[in-house]
Amino acid sequence: MLNNKMEQILNKLNFFIENNLPITLSNYTEDDFDIILDERDNDDFSERWMEIFNTLKEKVEKSKIENISDSLREKVFKLVYSITNNSDLSSYLSDDFGMIVQSLETKQNDFWLNSLWLEYKKGVLPYGNLLETEGELVDLI
């Protein structure tokens, strides 16, 4: 069972996904998506992303918490795919949101992940060299 604070955060994330993410996606072209995907595959981004992904995966496996990221990831994937018809982009973005939720679930804060979220919040699809943003992710949602 989710605590009240986590439920509020998930409601905010769901609102963002349903209302803001489609607007963000509409600001990009298919060529932009290809450039973003290529940039995300560069070492600067992908190595940091994988480091956080693996840390969170290990934390989730060790914990007894209810895994709530899967349904949110599925929601993001379907939404992004319905707008862009780009399965690679859909996978990348849904995995980003999965990591955000897992970070919140496990209380594993990471300043780079904070920046990833803040890019989305600014209406930008994250890629490239992200600067770290201090603070707690939960407070940035």
The 8 nearest C-alpha neighbors of each residue, nearest first, counted from 0:
[[1, 2, 65, 64, 3, 6, 5, 67],
 [2, 0, 6, 5, 3, 65, 4, 67],
 [1, 3, 5, 4, 6, 0, 7, 8],
 [2, 4, 6, 5, 7, 1, 8, 0],
 [5, 3, 7, 6, 2, 8, 1, 9],
 [6, 4, 8, 7, 2, 3, 9, 1],
 [5, 7, 3, 9, 4, 8, 1, 10],
 [8, 6, 10, 4, 5, 9, 3, 11],
 [7, 9, 5, 11, 10, 6, 12, 4],
 [8, 10, 12, 6, 11, 7, 13, 5],
 [9, 11, 7, 13, 8, 12, 14, 6],
 [12, 10, 8, 14, 9, 13, 15, 7],
 [13, 11, 9, 15, 14, 10, 16, 8],
 [12, 14, 16, 10, 15, 11, 9, 17],
 [15, 13, 11, 17, 12, 16, 18, 10],
 [14, 16, 19, 12, 18, 13, 17, 11],
 [17, 15, 20, 13, 14, 18, 19, 12],
 [16, 18, 14, 15, 13, 19, 20, 21],
 [17, 19, 15, 16, 14, 20, 21, 22],
 [20, 18, 15, 22, 21, 16, 23, 17],
 [19, 21, 23, 16, 22, 18, 24, 15],
 [22, 20, 24, 23, 19, 25, 18, 17],
 [23, 21, 25, 19, 20, 24, 26, 18],
 [24, 22, 20, 122, 21, 25, 26, 19],
 [23, 25, 21, 26, 22, 27, 20, 82],
 [24, 26, 22, 23, 27, 21, 28, 82],
 [25, 27, 24, 23, 22, 28, 122, 123],
 [28, 26, 25, 24, 31, 29, 32, 23],
 [29, 27, 31, 30, 32, 26, 25, 24],
 [28, 30, 32, 31, 33, 27, 83, 85],
 [29, 31, 33, 28, 32, 34, 27, 35],
 [32, 30, 28, 34, 29, 33, 27, 35],
 [31, 33, 35, 29, 30, 34, 36, 28],
 [34, 32, 30, 36, 31, 35, 37, 29],
 [35, 33, 37, 31, 32, 36, 38, 30],
 [36, 34, 38, 32, 37, 33, 39, 31],
 [35, 37, 39, 33, 38, 34, 32, 40],
 [36, 38, 34, 40, 35, 39, 33, 41],
 [39, 37, 35, 41, 40, 36, 127, 126],
 [38, 40, 126, 36, 37, 41, 44, 45],
 [39, 41, 37, 38, 45, 36, 42, 44],
 [42, 40, 38, 39, 43, 44, 45, 37],
 [41, 43, 45, 46, 44, 40, 47, 39],
 [44, 42, 41, 128, 45, 46, 47, 127],
 [43, 45, 42, 39, 47, 127, 46, 41],
 [44, 46, 48, 42, 40, 47, 39, 41],
 [47, 45, 49, 42, 48, 44, 43, 50],
 [46, 48, 50, 49, 45, 44, 51, 43],
 [47, 49, 45, 51, 46, 50, 44, 52],
 [50, 48, 52, 46, 51, 47, 45, 53],
 [51, 49, 47, 53, 48, 52, 46, 54],
 [50, 52, 54, 48, 49, 53, 55, 47],
 [51, 53, 49, 55, 50, 54, 56, 48],
 [54, 52, 56, 50, 55, 51, 49, 57],
 [55, 53, 51, 57, 56, 52, 50, 58],
 [54, 56, 58, 52, 57, 53, 59, 51],
 [57, 55, 53, 59, 58, 54, 52, 60],
 [56, 58, 60, 54, 55, 59, 53, 61],
 [59, 57, 55, 61, 56, 60, 62, 54],
 [58, 60, 62, 56, 61, 57, 55, 105],
 [61, 59, 57, 58, 62, 56, 63, 55],
 [62, 60, 58, 59, 57, 63, 56, 64],
 [63, 61, 59, 64, 60, 58, 105, 57],
 [62, 64, 65, 61, 59, 60, 66, 58],
 [65, 63, 62, 66, 59, 104, 105, 67],
 [64, 66, 67, 63, 0, 1, 104, 62],
 [67, 65, 68, 64, 69, 59, 101, 104],
 [66, 68, 69, 65, 70, 71, 100, 101],
 [67, 69, 97, 71, 100, 70, 66, 72],
 [70, 68, 72, 71, 67, 73, 97, 66],
 [71, 69, 73, 72, 68, 74, 67, 75],
 [70, 72, 74, 68, 73, 69, 75, 97],
 [73, 71, 93, 69, 75, 97, 74, 70],
 [74, 72, 76, 70, 71, 75, 77, 69],
 [73, 75, 71, 77, 72, 76, 78, 70],
 [76, 74, 93, 78, 72, 73, 77, 79],
 [75, 77, 89, 73, 93, 79, 74, 78],
 [78, 76, 80, 74, 75, 79, 81, 73],
 [77, 79, 75, 81, 80, 76, 74, 82],
 [80, 78, 89, 82, 76, 81, 77, 83],
 [79, 81, 84, 83, 77, 82, 78, 89],
 [82, 80, 78, 79, 84, 83, 77, 76],
 [81, 83, 79, 80, 84, 78, 21, 24],
 [82, 84, 85, 80, 79, 81, 29, 24],
 [85, 83, 80, 81, 82, 86, 79, 89],
 [86, 84, 83, 88, 87, 80, 89, 79],
 [85, 87, 89, 88, 80, 90, 84, 76],
 [88, 86, 90, 89, 85, 91, 36, 92],
 [87, 89, 91, 90, 86, 85, 92, 36],
 [88, 90, 76, 86, 79, 87, 92, 80],
 [91, 89, 87, 93, 88, 92, 94, 76],
 [92, 90, 88, 94, 89, 93, 87, 95],
 [91, 93, 95, 94, 89, 90, 88, 96],
 [92, 94, 72, 75, 76, 96, 90, 95],
 [93, 95, 97, 91, 92, 96, 90, 98],
 [96, 94, 92, 98, 93, 97, 91, 99],
 [95, 97, 99, 93, 98, 94, 72, 100],
 [96, 98, 94, 68, 100, 72, 95, 99],
 [99, 97, 101, 95, 96, 100, 102, 94],
 [98, 100, 96, 102, 97, 101, 95, 103],
 [101, 99, 103, 97, 102, 98, 68, 104],
 [102, 100, 104, 98, 103, 99, 105, 97],
 [103, 101, 107, 99, 100, 105, 104, 106],
 [102, 104, 106, 100, 101, 105, 99, 137],
 [105, 103, 101, 102, 106, 100, 64, 107],
 [104, 106, 107, 102, 103, 101, 58, 59],
 [105, 107, 103, 104, 102, 108, 101, 137],
 [108, 106, 102, 105, 109, 103, 55, 104],
 [107, 109, 106, 102, 135, 136, 110, 103],
 [108, 110, 112, 111, 113, 107, 136, 51],
 [109, 111, 131, 132, 113, 133, 112, 114],
 [112, 110, 131, 114, 113, 109, 115, 132],
 [111, 113, 115, 114, 109, 110, 116, 99],
 [114, 112, 110, 116, 111, 115, 136, 132],
 [113, 115, 117, 111, 112, 116, 132, 131],
 [114, 116, 112, 118, 113, 117, 125, 111],
 [117, 115, 119, 113, 114, 118, 120, 112],
 [116, 118, 120, 114, 119, 115, 121, 113],
 [119, 117, 123, 121, 115, 120, 116, 125],
 [120, 118, 122, 123, 116, 117, 121, 124],
 [119, 121, 117, 118, 122, 116, 123, 19],
 [122, 120, 118, 119, 123, 117, 116, 124],
 [123, 121, 23, 119, 120, 118, 124, 19],
 [124, 122, 118, 119, 121, 125, 23, 120],
 [123, 125, 119, 118, 126, 122, 23, 35],
 [126, 124, 118, 115, 123, 119, 127, 35],
 [127, 125, 39, 38, 35, 44, 124, 128],
 [126, 128, 44, 38, 129, 39, 43, 125],
 [127, 129, 43, 44, 130, 126, 125, 38],
 [130, 128, 127, 131, 114, 111, 115, 126],
 [131, 129, 132, 128, 114, 111, 110, 115],
 [130, 132, 111, 110, 114, 129, 133, 113],
 [133, 131, 110, 114, 113, 111, 130, 134],
 [132, 134, 110, 131, 135, 113, 109, 111],
 [135, 133, 136, 132, 110, 138, 113, 139],
 [134, 136, 137, 138, 108, 139, 133, 113],
 [137, 135, 139, 138, 113, 108, 134, 140],
 [136, 138, 135, 139, 140, 103, 8, 108],
 [139, 137, 136, 135, 140, 134, 8, 113],
 [140, 138, 136, 137, 135, 113, 117, 134],
 [139, 137, 138, 136, 8, 11, 12, 116]]
